[in-house]
Amino acid sequence: MRLCKWIDPDESEPCMNMCEGKTDYCASHNFALRKAARVKTKVVVPVKKITEKRAKQNREYLEMVKDFLIQYPMCQVRDCVKPSAECHHIQGRSNDLLTNPENFMAVCSDCHKKITEHSAWAIENGYSKLRSI
């Protein structure tokens, strides 16, 4: 039987427990070493800053959507009778498409989810358009 080789800088005396199996550490220090090996370092990704132009577009967009949903209170998807709650962008939100009302479609949450999850169906039914490159 051997003593644990754990050396803790905060403690003045070494661990006096017996080693476990073929390792050089006692059960509690073996566990601590295995746990430390499993811990993954979290990678922090910096938040992407937006330009002042885009910030202005975002403010303008929020006002436009509020007015658009008042103007179109019901979901615009065929056969849906739910009130509109969201604004779907038929051709995406890049550049000036964000604030182009011709690109807006008032939809309920369920239909918006269906449109985004089933893009082929949405394109086939005219709820989405392919983005030009």
VOROVO-352737 format. One record per residue: residue number from 1; x, y, z of N, C-alpha, C in turn; chain. Coordinates in steps of 0.1 Angstrom, whole numbers. Example, Ala and Ser with C-alpha at 12.3 -4.5 7.8 and 13.67 -1.06 7.14 Angstrom:
REM VOROVO-352737
SITE  pos    nxx    nyy    nzz   caxx   cayy   cazz    cxx    cyy    czz  unit
SITE    1    132    -57     78    123    -45     78    132    -33     78     A
SITE    2    128    -22     71    137    -11     71    129      0     79     A
***
This chain:
REM VOROVO-352737
SITE  pos    nxx    nyy    nzz   caxx   cayy   cazz    cxx    cyy    czz  unit
SITE    1      8    -12      0      0      0      0      9     13      0     A
SITE    2      4     23     -8     12     35     -9      3     47     -5     A
SITE    3     10     57     -1      3     70      2      0     78    -10     A
SITE    4    -11     85    -10    -15     94    -21     -4    104    -24     A
SITE    5     -2    107    -37      9    116    -41      3    131    -43     A
SITE    6     -9    133    -39    -16    146    -41     -8    156    -33     A
SITE    7     -5    167    -40      1    179    -33     -8    191    -35     A
SITE    8    -13    196    -25    -22    207    -25    -14    219    -20     A
SITE    9    -12    230    -28     -5    241    -23    -11    249    -12     A
SITE   10    -24    247    -10    -31    254      1    -30    247     14     A
SITE   11    -26    234     14    -25    227     26    -10    224     29     A
SITE   12     -7    225     42      7    223     46     11    209     46     A
SITE   13      2    200     48      5    185     49      0    178     37     A
SITE   14      7    168     32      2    160     21    -10    151     25     A
SITE   15    -16    146     15    -28    137     17    -22    124     23     A
SITE   16    -29    119     34    -25    107     41    -33     95     38     A
SITE   17    -41     96     27    -50     85     23    -42     75     15     A
SITE   18    -47     63     14    -40     52      7    -44     53     -8     A
SITE   19    -35     49    -17    -37     49    -31    -48     39    -35     A
SITE   20    -55     41    -46    -65     33    -50    -60     25    -62     A
SITE   21    -60     12    -62    -56      3    -73    -42      6    -77     A
SITE   22    -40      7    -91    -27      9    -96    -24     24    -98     A
SITE   23    -32     33    -93    -30     47    -95    -21     52    -83     A
SITE   24    -17     65    -85     -8     71    -74    -16     80    -65     A
SITE   25    -30     79    -66    -38     89    -58    -49     81    -51     A
SITE   26    -54     87    -40    -65     81    -33    -78     83    -41     A
SITE   27    -89     77    -37   -102     78    -44   -107     92    -46     A
SITE   28   -106    100    -36   -112    114    -38   -103    122    -47     A
SITE   29    -90    120    -47    -81    128    -56    -81    122    -70     A
SITE   30    -83    109    -71    -85    103    -85    -97    109    -91     A
SITE   31   -108    111    -84   -120    116    -89   -118    131    -93     A
SITE   32   -111    139    -85   -108    153    -88   -100    154   -101     A
SITE   33    -90    145   -102    -82    146   -115    -90    142   -127     A
SITE   34    -98    132   -126   -107    128   -137   -117    139   -141     A
SITE   35   -122    145   -131   -132    156   -133   -125    168   -140     A
SITE   36   -113    171   -135   -106    183   -141   -103    180   -156     A
SITE   37   -100    167   -159    -97    164   -173   -109    165   -182     A
SITE   38   -121    163   -176   -134    164   -184   -138    178   -186     A
SITE   39   -134    187   -177   -139    201   -178   -134    208   -191     A
SITE   40   -143    213   -199   -140    219   -211   -140    234   -209     A
SITE   41   -131    241   -216   -130    256   -215   -141    262   -224     A
SITE   42   -148    271   -219   -159    277   -227   -152    288   -236     A
SITE   43   -155    287   -249   -150    297   -258   -159    309   -258     A
SITE   44   -154    320   -256   -163    332   -256   -161    339   -269     A
SITE   45   -172    340   -277   -172    346   -290   -176    361   -288     A
SITE   46   -169    370   -293   -173    384   -291   -185    387   -299     A
SITE   47   -194    396   -293   -206    400   -300   -202    409   -312     A
SITE   48   -208    405   -323   -206    413   -335   -213    426   -335     A
SITE   49   -206    437   -336   -212    450   -336   -218    453   -349     A
SITE   50   -229    460   -349   -236    464   -361   -232    479   -364     A
SITE   51   -233    482   -377   -229    495   -382   -240    505   -378     A
SITE   52   -238    517   -378   -248    527   -374   -259    527   -385     A
SITE   53   -255    525   -397   -265    524   -408   -275    512   -405     A
SITE   54   -270    501   -401   -278    489   -398   -287    492   -386     A
SITE   55   -281    498   -376   -289    502   -364   -300    511   -367     A
SITE   56   -298    520   -376   -309    529   -381   -320    521   -388     A
SITE   57   -315    512   -397   -324    503   -404   -333    495   -394     A
SITE   58   -326    490   -384   -333    481   -374   -344    489   -367     A
SITE   59   -341    502   -363   -351    510   -357   -363    513   -366     A
SITE   60   -359    516   -378   -370    519   -389   -378    507   -391     A
SITE   61   -372    495   -392   -378    482   -394   -388    479   -383     A
SITE   62   -385    481   -371   -394    478   -360   -407    486   -361     A
SITE   63   -405    499   -364   -417    508   -366   -426    503   -378     A
SITE   64   -419    499   -389   -426    495   -401   -434    482   -398     A
SITE   65   -428    473   -391   -434    460   -388   -446    462   -379     A
SITE   66   -445    471   -369   -456    474   -360   -468    479   -369     A
SITE   67   -466    488   -378   -476    493   -386   -481    483   -396     A
SITE   68   -472    475   -401   -476    464   -411   -485    454   -404     A
SITE   69   -482    450   -392   -491    440   -385   -505    446   -381     A
SITE   70   -505    459   -379   -518    466   -377   -526    466   -390     A
SITE   71   -519    468   -401   -526    469   -414   -531    455   -419     A
SITE   72   -523    445   -415   -526    431   -419   -528    423   -406     A
SITE   73   -539    423   -399   -541    417   -386   -542    401   -387     A
SITE   74   -545    396   -399   -547    382   -400   -535    376   -408     A
SITE   75   -532    363   -405   -522    356   -412   -525    355   -427     A
SITE   76   -515    358   -435   -516    358   -450   -514    345   -456     A
SITE   77   -512    334   -449   -510    321   -454   -524    315   -458     A
SITE   78   -526    310   -470   -539    304   -474   -544    295   -464     A
SITE   79   -557    295   -461   -565    287   -452   -561    288   -437     A
SITE   80   -554    298   -434   -551    301   -420   -559    312   -415     A
SITE   81   -566    310   -403   -575    321   -398   -570    327   -385     A
SITE   82   -557    324   -382   -551    330   -369   -547    344   -371     A
SITE   83   -546    352   -360   -541    365   -361   -526    365   -364     A
SITE   84   -522    375   -372   -508    376   -375   -500    381   -362     A
SITE   85   -488    376   -361   -480    379   -349   -466    383   -353     A
SITE   86   -462    378   -365   -448    380   -369   -448    385   -384     A
SITE   87   -436    390   -388   -434    395   -401   -424    386   -408     A
SITE   88   -428    378   -418   -419    370   -426   -414    378   -438     A
SITE   89   -401    376   -440   -394    383   -451   -394    373   -463     A
SITE   90   -401    376   -473   -403    367   -485   -389    364   -491     A
SITE   91   -381    374   -492   -368    372   -499   -356    375   -490     A
SITE   92   -357    373   -477   -346    375   -467   -346    389   -462     A
SITE   93   -336    392   -453   -336    405   -447   -323    412   -450     A
SITE   94   -315    408   -459   -302    415   -462   -304    428   -468     A
SITE   95   -295    437   -465   -294    450   -471   -307    458   -470     A
SITE   96   -313    463   -482   -325    471   -482   -337    462   -481     A
SITE   97   -336    449   -482   -348    440   -481   -354    441   -467     A
SITE   98   -346    444   -457   -351    445   -443   -362    455   -442     A
SITE   99   -362    466   -449   -372    476   -447   -381    478   -460     A
SITE  100   -380    469   -468   -389    469   -480   -402    462   -478     A
SITE  101   -413    470   -477   -426    464   -473   -431    454   -484     A
SITE  102   -426    455   -496   -430    445   -506   -424    431   -503     A
SITE  103   -414    431   -494   -408    418   -489   -415    413   -477     A
SITE  104   -425    420   -471   -431    416   -459   -443    407   -461     A
SITE  105   -446    398   -452   -457    390   -452   -462    388   -437     A
SITE  106   -474    392   -434   -479    390   -420   -483    375   -418     A
SITE  107   -477    369   -408   -480    355   -405   -482    352   -390     A
SITE  108   -489    341   -387   -489    337   -373   -477    329   -370     A
SITE  109   -474    327   -358   -462    320   -354   -461    306   -360     A
SITE  110   -472    298   -360   -471    285   -365   -468    285   -380     A
SITE  111   -474    294   -388   -471    294   -402   -457    299   -405     A
SITE  112   -452    308   -397   -438    313   -399   -429    302   -396     A
SITE  113   -431    293   -386   -423    282   -384   -423    272   -395     A
SITE  114   -435    270   -401   -437    261   -412   -430    266   -424     A
SITE  115   -431    279   -427   -424    285   -438   -409    284   -437     A
SITE  116   -403    286   -425   -389    285   -424   -384    271   -423     A
SITE  117   -391    262   -418   -387    248   -418   -389    240   -431     A
SITE  118   -398    245   -439   -401    238   -451   -400    248   -463     A
SITE  119   -388    251   -466   -385    262   -476   -390    258   -490     A
SITE  120   -389    245   -494   -394    241   -507   -409    243   -508     A
SITE  121   -416    240   -498   -431    242   -498   -434    257   -498     A
SITE  122   -426    265   -491   -428    279   -490   -426    286   -504     A
SITE  123   -415    281   -511   -412    287   -524   -423    283   -534     A
SITE  124   -427    270   -533   -437    265   -542   -450    272   -541     A
SITE  125   -453    277   -528   -466    284   -526   -465    299   -526     A
SITE  126   -453    304   -529   -451    318   -531   -449    326   -518     A
SITE  127   -446    319   -507   -443    325   -494   -429    329   -492     A
SITE  128   -420    323   -500   -406    327   -500   -401    327   -515     A
SITE  129   -390    335   -516   -383    335   -529   -369    332   -527     A
SITE  130   -362    326   -537   -348    324   -536   -341    337   -536     A
SITE  131   -330    338   -529   -323    351   -528   -314    351   -540     A
SITE  132   -313    363   -547   -304    364   -558   -290    367   -553     A
SITE  133   -280    361   -559   -266    362   -554   -259    373   -562     A
***
